[in-house]
Amino acid sequence: MVCSYCKKPIKDFYLTGGKNVYHKECYFNHVAPRCGHCGEVIEGQYVVSSGKSYHNRCFDAHVALKCDVCGGPLSGKYYVDFYGNKYHEAHKAKLTGCSCCGRLICEALTQGGRCYSDGREICTLCHMTAIKTDGQLQAAIKYTSGKLEGLGLGLDFRSVRYEMVDIDGLRRIMGNRFNHSRSQGAMTLTEETMVNVVAGNPGRRVSNPGLTRRSIAVYVLYGLSAIRFKCVLAHELTHAWFALHCPHLPVQVEEGTANLVSSLMLEMIGNEEARYILRSMEDDNDPVYGEGYRRARKHYEKEGLTGLLANVCEKKAFSAGLFARLADWLS
């Protein structure tokens, strides 16, 4: 019997590898698989990954994908979130997602989290920027209204009344329209009252009855992260703009356009949480908020925001303007 490696006779103990036979020394020094991590000879069961062989212990400790929640090796089915965090399927079932950024709330990913008195859970990362005080509210209003004015939504946003509420408060305000799973985290209420305006000069007074006075109030959930709060506020201030310029739009048109305006502000912010909220809008399959947003986005890309607003106010629908229709015809 001849060793398949050195071609010398085998006189006593030998090892086999497939159809080949080897001296023990030849096999372990030249033939046996070696671990791609530690370089030592592999005996018994081992793992092959990307063309390299590994001891089971070396693979689990140094090569295998690790769960970002518990640190254990990942195998089989696992999840990858928007931020690139990978974790076991069991964690997704047991842990709560942050109501603002969507991350699983745990020490490893978010440094833990908080639970508000109304039951909402928010991670520590988002809680660091949460809008809870009047000063923070006023700063968020100033920032958001400035961005919207820059987009062409001319409105004295200082004339709007703002109030932060909890889930129960929002439920009371919205009544049977409240849907926790669909709630944007805010509500815009427009109250209309009929007033008589009396004007004139001494000796001649003219009464002009039947004029409408509108008052607008925006209610937003307290404790949202700064970016989520500004996103929600931009959505609601678009409703306020519509209430003053072209009220009573179809719900898909108004909600979709409000989401579009919110998305334009998020694009200006451009950080990771803003991109997460944008992705959520794009993937939303709701016929009002999701489909309405996608239709508004399509018309915005053809007409710009000014053209889109002019057309929805005139047509009460997503309808292409003259130049957009001409462009489609020429193409």
C-alpha positions as CSV (number, residue, x, y, z in Angstrom):
1,M,0.0,0.0,0.0
2,V,1.4,3.4,-1.1
3,C,0.8,6.8,0.5
4,S,-1.2,9.0,-1.9
5,Y,0.9,12.0,-0.8
6,C,4.5,10.9,-0.6
7,K,4.2,7.8,-2.7
8,K,6.1,5.7,-0.2
9,P,5.0,2.4,1.2
10,I,2.7,2.4,4.2
11,K,3.9,-0.3,6.7
12,D,1.6,0.2,9.7
13,F,-1.1,2.8,10.7
14,Y,-2.7,4.9,7.9
15,L,-5.6,7.3,7.4
16,T,-8.0,7.4,4.5
17,G,-9.4,10.4,2.7
18,G,-12.0,9.4,0.1
19,K,-10.3,6.8,-2.1
20,N,-6.8,7.8,-0.9
21,V,-4.7,6.5,1.9
22,Y,-2.0,8.4,3.8
23,H,0.7,8.1,6.4
24,K,-0.6,9.7,9.5
25,E,2.1,12.4,9.3
26,C,1.5,13.1,5.6
27,Y,-2.2,13.5,6.2
28,F,-2.0,15.9,9.2
29,N,0.9,17.9,7.8
30,H,-0.1,18.2,4.2
31,V,-3.7,17.0,3.4
32,A,-6.0,17.5,6.3
33,P,-8.2,20.7,6.1
34,R,-7.0,23.6,8.2
35,C,-9.1,26.1,10.0
36,G,-9.4,29.4,8.0
37,H,-9.3,31.3,11.3
38,C,-6.7,29.6,13.6
39,G,-4.8,27.6,11.0
40,E,-4.8,24.4,13.0
41,V,-5.8,21.0,11.6
42,I,-9.5,20.2,11.7
43,E,-10.6,16.9,13.0
44,G,-14.2,15.8,13.1
45,Q,-17.1,18.0,12.0
46,Y,-16.4,21.4,10.6
47,V,-18.0,24.3,8.8
48,V,-17.3,25.4,5.2
49,S,-18.1,29.1,4.4
50,S,-17.1,31.1,1.4
51,G,-14.7,28.4,0.3
52,K,-12.9,28.1,3.6
53,S,-13.1,25.4,6.4
54,Y,-13.4,26.3,10.1
55,H,-13.6,24.5,13.4
56,N,-17.2,24.8,14.7
57,R,-16.0,26.8,17.7
58,C,-13.9,29.2,15.5
59,F,-16.7,29.8,13.1
60,D,-19.2,30.5,15.8
61,A,-16.8,32.8,17.7
62,H,-15.1,34.7,14.9
63,V,-16.7,34.2,11.5
64,A,-20.5,33.6,11.8
65,L,-22.8,36.6,11.6
66,K,-23.7,37.8,15.1
67,C,-27.0,38.8,16.4
68,D,-26.8,42.5,17.2
69,V,-29.3,42.0,20.1
70,C,-27.8,39.1,22.0
71,G,-24.4,38.6,20.3
72,G,-25.0,34.9,19.5
73,P,-24.3,33.4,16.1
74,L,-27.0,33.8,13.5
75,S,-28.1,30.8,11.5
76,G,-31.3,29.9,9.6
77,K,-33.9,32.7,9.4
78,Y,-33.0,36.1,10.9
79,Y,-34.1,39.7,10.4
80,V,-32.2,42.8,9.1
81,D,-33.8,46.1,10.0
82,F,-33.6,49.4,8.0
83,Y,-30.5,50.4,10.0
84,G,-28.6,47.2,9.2
85,N,-29.1,45.6,12.6
86,K,-29.3,41.8,12.4
87,Y,-31.2,39.7,14.9
88,H,-32.8,36.4,15.6
89,E,-36.4,35.9,14.7
90,A,-37.2,35.3,18.4
91,H,-36.2,38.8,19.3
92,K,-38.6,40.4,16.9
93,A,-41.4,38.4,18.5
94,K,-40.4,39.4,22.1
95,L,-39.1,43.0,21.9
96,T,-41.1,46.1,21.2
97,G,-40.3,48.4,18.3
98,C,-39.8,52.1,19.0
99,S,-42.8,54.1,18.1
100,C,-40.6,56.8,16.4
101,C,-37.7,55.1,14.7
102,G,-38.8,51.5,14.5
103,R,-35.7,50.0,16.1
104,L,-36.2,47.1,18.6
105,I,-36.0,48.6,22.0
106,C,-33.1,46.9,23.9
107,E,-29.9,47.8,25.6
108,A,-27.7,46.7,22.7
109,L,-29.5,48.7,19.9
110,T,-31.0,51.7,21.6
111,Q,-29.6,51.9,25.2
112,G,-33.0,50.7,26.4
113,G,-36.2,52.9,26.3
114,R,-39.1,54.5,28.0
115,C,-42.8,53.8,28.3
116,Y,-45.0,56.9,28.4
117,S,-48.1,57.0,30.7
118,D,-50.4,56.5,27.7
119,G,-48.6,53.2,26.8
120,R,-46.4,54.4,23.9
121,E,-42.9,53.0,24.0
122,I,-39.9,55.0,22.7
123,C,-36.2,54.1,22.6
124,T,-33.6,56.1,24.5
125,L,-32.1,57.4,21.2
126,C,-35.3,59.0,20.2
127,H,-36.2,60.1,23.8
128,M,-33.0,62.2,23.8
129,T,-34.6,64.6,21.3
130,A,-38.2,64.1,22.3
131,I,-40.5,67.2,22.2
132,K,-42.1,67.6,25.6
133,T,-41.8,71.2,26.7
134,D,-43.4,74.4,25.4
135,G,-39.9,75.7,24.5
136,Q,-39.2,72.7,22.4
137,L,-42.6,72.9,20.8
138,Q,-42.1,76.5,19.8
139,A,-38.6,75.7,18.3
140,A,-40.1,72.8,16.3
141,I,-42.9,75.1,15.0
142,K,-40.4,77.8,14.0
143,Y,-38.2,75.2,12.2
144,T,-41.1,73.4,10.4
145,S,-43.0,76.6,9.4
146,G,-39.8,78.0,8.0
147,K,-39.2,74.9,5.8
148,L,-42.8,75.0,4.6
149,E,-42.6,78.7,3.7
150,G,-39.5,77.9,1.8
151,L,-41.4,75.3,-0.2
152,G,-44.0,77.9,-1.1
153,L,-46.8,77.2,1.5
154,G,-47.4,80.9,2.3
155,L,-49.3,81.0,5.6
156,D,-49.1,82.8,8.9
157,F,-48.5,79.7,10.9
158,R,-48.4,81.8,14.0
159,S,-52.2,82.2,13.7
160,V,-52.6,78.4,14.3
161,R,-53.1,77.2,17.8
162,Y,-50.9,74.3,18.9
163,E,-51.3,71.9,21.7
164,M,-49.4,68.7,22.7
165,V,-51.6,65.8,23.9
166,D,-51.3,62.1,24.8
167,I,-53.1,59.2,23.0
168,D,-56.2,59.5,25.2
169,G,-56.4,63.3,24.4
170,L,-56.0,62.6,20.7
171,R,-58.7,59.9,20.9
172,R,-61.1,62.3,22.5
173,I,-60.4,65.0,19.9
174,M,-60.7,62.7,16.9
175,G,-63.7,60.7,18.2
176,N,-64.8,57.9,15.9
177,R,-62.1,58.9,13.4
178,F,-59.4,57.8,15.7
179,N,-57.4,54.7,14.5
180,H,-54.3,54.1,16.6
181,S,-52.6,52.0,13.9
182,R,-53.3,54.6,11.2
183,S,-53.0,57.8,13.3
184,Q,-50.3,60.1,12.1
185,G,-49.8,61.2,15.7
186,A,-51.7,64.5,15.3
187,M,-55.0,66.1,14.3
188,T,-55.9,69.4,12.7
189,L,-59.2,70.9,13.5
190,T,-60.8,73.8,11.7
191,E,-63.7,75.6,13.3
192,E,-65.9,77.9,11.2
193,T,-68.2,80.5,12.6
194,M,-70.5,82.9,10.8
195,V,-70.0,86.5,11.8
196,N,-71.4,89.9,10.9
197,V,-68.9,92.5,9.9
198,V,-70.1,96.1,10.3
199,A,-68.2,98.8,8.6
200,G,-68.8,102.4,7.4
201,N,-68.2,106.0,8.3
202,P,-70.1,108.2,10.8
203,G,-73.7,108.4,9.7
204,R,-73.5,105.4,7.4
205,R,-73.0,101.9,8.6
206,V,-73.1,98.8,6.4
207,S,-73.7,95.3,7.7
208,N,-72.1,92.5,5.8
209,P,-73.6,89.3,7.2
210,G,-72.6,85.7,6.6
211,L,-68.8,86.0,6.5
212,T,-66.9,83.0,7.7
213,R,-64.2,83.1,10.3
214,R,-62.0,80.1,10.6
215,S,-59.9,79.1,13.6
216,I,-57.3,76.3,13.2
217,A,-55.9,74.1,16.0
218,V,-53.2,71.5,15.6
219,Y,-52.9,68.8,18.2
220,V,-49.7,66.7,18.2
221,L,-48.6,63.8,20.4
222,Y,-46.1,64.9,23.0
223,G,-42.8,63.1,23.4
224,L,-42.2,62.2,19.7
225,S,-38.6,62.4,18.6
226,A,-37.7,65.8,17.1
227,I,-37.6,64.5,13.5
228,R,-40.9,62.5,13.9
229,F,-42.5,65.5,15.5
230,K,-41.4,67.9,12.7
231,C,-42.6,65.3,10.1
232,V,-46.0,65.1,11.8
233,L,-46.2,68.9,12.2
234,A,-45.4,69.5,8.5
235,H,-48.3,67.1,7.6
236,E,-50.7,68.9,9.8
237,L,-49.7,72.4,8.7
238,T,-50.4,71.3,5.2
239,H,-53.9,70.5,6.3
240,A,-54.0,74.0,7.8
241,W,-53.0,75.5,4.5
242,F,-55.7,73.6,2.7
243,A,-58.3,74.6,5.3
244,L,-57.6,78.3,4.4
245,H,-57.0,78.0,0.7
246,C,-59.1,75.1,-0.7
247,P,-61.1,73.2,2.0
248,H,-63.1,70.1,1.6
249,L,-60.7,68.1,-0.7
250,P,-61.1,64.4,-1.2
251,V,-59.4,62.6,1.7
252,Q,-56.8,60.8,-0.5
253,V,-55.8,64.0,-2.2
254,E,-55.4,66.0,1.0
255,E,-53.7,63.2,3.0
256,G,-51.5,62.2,0.1
257,T,-50.4,65.8,-0.5
258,A,-49.8,66.4,3.2
259,N,-47.6,63.3,3.2
260,L,-45.7,64.7,0.2
261,V,-45.0,68.0,1.8
262,S,-43.8,66.1,4.9
263,S,-41.5,64.0,2.7
264,L,-40.0,67.1,1.1
265,M,-39.0,68.4,4.5
266,L,-37.6,64.9,5.5
267,E,-35.5,64.9,2.4
268,M,-34.0,68.3,3.5
269,I,-33.2,66.8,6.9
270,G,-31.7,63.7,5.2
271,N,-30.5,61.8,8.3
272,E,-31.1,58.1,9.0
273,E,-34.3,58.5,10.9
274,A,-35.7,60.8,8.2
275,R,-34.8,58.2,5.6
276,Y,-36.6,55.5,7.7
277,I,-39.8,57.6,7.8
278,L,-39.5,58.2,4.0
279,R,-39.2,54.5,3.4
280,S,-42.2,53.8,5.5
281,M,-44.2,56.3,3.4
282,E,-43.1,54.7,0.2
283,D,-43.9,51.2,1.4
284,D,-47.3,52.1,3.0
285,N,-50.1,50.1,1.3
286,D,-52.9,52.2,2.8
287,P,-55.2,53.4,0.0
288,V,-55.4,56.9,1.5
289,Y,-52.0,57.7,3.1
290,G,-49.8,55.4,1.0
291,E,-51.4,55.4,-2.4
292,G,-52.3,59.1,-1.9
293,Y,-48.7,59.9,-1.2
294,R,-47.4,58.0,-4.3
295,R,-49.9,59.8,-6.6
296,A,-49.0,63.1,-5.1
297,R,-45.3,62.3,-5.6
298,K,-45.9,61.4,-9.2
299,H,-47.6,64.7,-10.0
300,Y,-45.0,66.7,-8.0
301,E,-42.2,65.2,-10.1
302,K,-44.0,66.5,-13.2
303,E,-45.4,69.8,-12.0
304,G,-43.5,70.9,-8.9
305,L,-45.2,71.7,-5.6
306,T,-46.7,75.0,-6.8
307,G,-48.3,73.3,-9.8
308,L,-49.5,70.4,-7.8
309,L,-51.2,72.6,-5.2
310,A,-52.8,74.8,-7.9
311,N,-54.2,71.8,-9.6
312,V,-55.6,70.0,-6.6
313,C,-57.2,73.2,-5.4
314,E,-58.7,73.8,-8.8
315,K,-59.7,70.2,-9.8
316,K,-60.2,68.7,-6.3
317,A,-58.3,65.8,-7.6
318,F,-54.8,64.7,-8.8
319,S,-55.0,66.1,-12.3
320,A,-52.0,67.0,-14.4
321,G,-51.6,70.7,-15.3
322,L,-51.4,72.0,-18.9
323,F,-47.6,71.8,-19.2
324,A,-47.5,68.3,-17.7
325,R,-50.2,67.1,-20.1
326,L,-48.3,68.6,-23.0
327,A,-45.1,67.0,-21.9
328,D,-46.9,63.6,-21.7
329,W,-48.4,64.1,-25.2
330,L,-45.0,65.0,-26.7
331,S,-43.3,62.0,-25.1
